[in-house]
Every structure is written in structure tokens, then in C-alpha cells.
Amino acid sequence: MLPKYSGSLINKLGLTYPLLSDPGYSYLEQLGVVFSLPEDLIGIYRDLGTDLERFNGDDRWRLPLVGRMIVDSDGIVRDARFFADHTERAEPAETLARLVSLLPRTSP
């Protein structure tokens, strides 16, 4: 999604954290997690009013795999999980445990 659409998504979902954007999917392509939609699915998306050309800023009709990336404040990816099946998701408890494991350790 182009950065100009992030604000409306943040408002719609009530997010309190920034969304990262990868116009053209150049970074996600390096990770190997982008796929092209087949023609029949493009037709279904169009029939549903989903305009990936407008949201992505190109006419390639591609999407990233569903997934989760944990990026630290220095921009380093600390964890990534992607799923070929769009109905699979990282469990919130697993994400929270991974975040906690990345916190700096302090001595008692």
C-alpha cells in the first residue's frame, strides 16, 4: 500500500503505532514474500471493488504474504513470520512472548 493510504488505515483500525510502507514491494521481494495474483482472482478483486493498482501504485496486481515482522527502533528486523495460507496468523500471545524476549535484560 502506498504511504498516503496508511493514515486512513491507522484511523480505521485505531492503531497506536506507525505502519511501515514498502512501495513497489522492493524489500518484501528481497524476502521472497510477494506473489502475483492469477487473472481469475484479479477479476474477483475488481468485482469486489478492490483496486490494487490504486493502492499499490502500479498495475502488477501483487500482494505480500500474510505475516508479522518485529522491527526494533534501529530498523533491524528481529523476527519475521509469513504464511502462504491467508487464514493463518501469528498468535498474539506468541507475538507478545517474542517481544518480551527481545527486551533488554536487567539485573535484579
C-alpha positions as CSV (number, residue, x, y, z in Angstrom):
1,M,0.0,0.0,0.0
2,L,1.2,3.5,-0.8
3,P,2.1,5.6,2.3
4,K,-0.7,8.1,1.5
5,Y,-3.3,5.4,2.5
6,S,-1.7,4.5,5.8
7,G,-3.3,7.3,7.7
8,S,-6.8,6.2,6.9
9,L,-6.0,2.6,7.8
10,I,-4.4,3.7,11.1
11,N,-7.6,5.7,11.9
12,K,-10.0,2.9,10.8
13,L,-8.2,0.3,13.0
14,G,-7.4,2.7,15.9
15,L,-3.7,1.8,15.7
16,T,-1.3,3.5,18.1
17,Y,1.9,2.6,16.3
18,P,3.4,3.5,13.0
19,L,2.9,1.4,9.9
20,L,5.8,0.7,7.7
21,S,5.4,1.1,3.9
22,D,7.2,-0.7,1.1
23,P,6.0,0.9,-2.2
24,G,6.7,-1.4,-5.0
25,Y,7.4,-4.2,-2.5
26,S,11.1,-4.0,-3.2
27,Y,12.0,-5.0,0.4
28,L,9.4,-7.7,0.6
29,E,10.6,-9.1,-2.8
30,Q,14.1,-9.5,-1.3
31,L,12.5,-11.5,1.5
32,G,10.6,-13.6,-1.1
33,V,7.2,-13.0,0.3
34,V,5.4,-11.3,-2.6
35,F,3.1,-13.1,-5.1
36,S,1.2,-12.1,-8.2
37,L,-2.5,-12.7,-8.3
38,P,-3.8,-15.0,-11.0
39,E,-6.1,-13.5,-13.6
40,D,-9.3,-15.1,-12.2
41,L,-8.5,-13.7,-8.7
42,I,-7.9,-10.2,-10.2
43,G,-11.4,-10.3,-11.6
44,I,-12.8,-11.2,-8.2
45,Y,-10.9,-8.4,-6.6
46,R,-12.2,-5.9,-9.2
47,D,-15.8,-7.2,-8.8
48,L,-15.5,-6.5,-5.1
49,G,-14.2,-3.0,-5.7
50,T,-10.7,-3.6,-4.5
51,D,-8.3,-1.6,-6.7
52,L,-4.8,-2.8,-6.0
53,E,-3.5,-0.7,-8.9
54,R,-4.5,2.4,-7.0
55,F,-3.5,1.3,-3.5
56,N,-0.1,-0.2,-4.7
57,G,0.7,2.5,-7.2
58,D,1.4,0.1,-10.1
59,D,-0.5,-2.4,-12.3
60,R,1.2,-5.6,-11.3
61,W,-1.6,-6.9,-9.0
62,R,0.8,-8.3,-6.4
63,L,0.3,-8.8,-2.7
64,P,2.7,-9.8,0.2
65,L,2.1,-13.0,2.1
66,V,0.2,-12.5,5.4
67,G,2.7,-12.2,8.2
68,R,4.3,-10.3,11.1
69,M,7.6,-8.5,11.3
70,I,9.1,-7.2,14.5
71,V,11.4,-4.3,13.8
72,D,13.4,-2.6,16.5
73,S,13.9,1.2,16.9
74,D,17.1,0.9,14.9
75,G,15.2,-0.6,11.9
76,I,16.6,-4.1,12.4
77,V,14.2,-6.9,11.8
78,R,14.2,-9.0,14.9
79,D,11.6,-11.6,14.0
80,A,9.5,-12.4,10.9
81,R,6.8,-15.0,10.2
82,F,4.9,-15.2,6.9
83,F,2.2,-17.6,5.9
84,A,1.2,-18.8,2.4
85,D,-2.3,-19.5,3.7
86,H,-4.0,-16.2,4.3
87,T,-6.2,-17.7,7.1
88,E,-3.1,-18.4,9.2
89,R,-1.8,-15.7,11.5
90,A,0.8,-15.4,14.2
91,E,-0.9,-15.8,17.6
92,P,-1.0,-12.6,19.7
93,A,0.5,-14.5,22.7
94,E,3.3,-15.7,20.5
95,T,4.0,-12.2,19.3
96,L,3.9,-10.8,22.8
97,A,6.3,-13.5,24.1
98,R,8.7,-12.7,21.2
99,L,8.6,-9.0,22.0
100,V,9.3,-9.7,25.7
101,S,12.2,-11.9,24.7
102,L,13.7,-9.0,22.9
103,L,13.6,-6.6,25.8
104,P,16.9,-5.8,27.4
105,R,17.7,-7.9,30.4
106,T,18.2,-6.1,33.7
107,S,19.9,-7.5,36.8
108,P,17.7,-7.9,39.9
